Amino acid sequence: ILNVEQSPQSLHVQEGDSTNFTCSFPSSNFYALHWYRWETAKSPEALFVMTLNGDEKKKGRISATLNTKEGYSYLYIKGSQPEDSATYLCAFRDYGGSQGNLIFGKGTKLSVKP
Amino acid sequence: EAGVTQFPSHSVIEKGQTVTLRCDPISGHDNLYWYRRVMGKEIKFLLHFVKESKQDESGMPNNRFLAERTGGTYSTLKVQPAELEDSGVYFCASSQDQGVDVVAEAFFGQGTRLTVV
């Protein structure tokens, strides 16, 4: 059974702090890793799709790195703002899985205090 | 451009009743996916349509769940009869067809929160 782990489960930071969290996934048969930002009662918002070992992607203050050989990805937020408060989900797709057949982690819930 | 829309946003039904969830994907998106998140657990894949055909339904929990996408436009997910463990948030997502070996970004709807009592 393929498993995706995210840590920490939740995180409370002050406005202006930089933070990062981890997504661990199976290192064999890797195909793609997705990061989503999800606020409850809203649509999960795609942040990044990463496919190559060593990939680094950036969107504003948020960036992500990918290590497919050891099976982890980091998501970094620089200078957290209250509007960054959300659950950050990662989702793994392996080579045997069809498009959209993603295995999600439970997410990291980030709370940013003003 | 309208995003993925789902109806209803909330539904509360009694055990044994039938519920039908609807998803309207982004116009032009051939790929449509259904997912479910049971409270406290991770989002799980249910199935994938390409146009009106079921490409992958390996995540469908049992035969009480029936998904359709007539005409390759909107999709419905019917649960009949509903059980308590079916409670959760049902997400729909859609993506464009970008060819083999191209990982397409999926756009999600806001979900339907189903509560079976």
Interface residues (C-beta under 8 A of the other chain):
Chain A: V4 Y31 A32 H34 Y36 A41 K42 S43 P44 E45 A46 V49 T51 L89 A91 R93 S98 Q99 G100 N101 L102 I103 F104 G105 K106 G107
Chain B: G3 V4 S9 N31 Y33 Y35 K41 E42 I43 K44 F45 H48 Q55 D56 S58 G59 F91 A93 S95 V103 A104 E105 A106 F107 F108 G109 Q110 G111
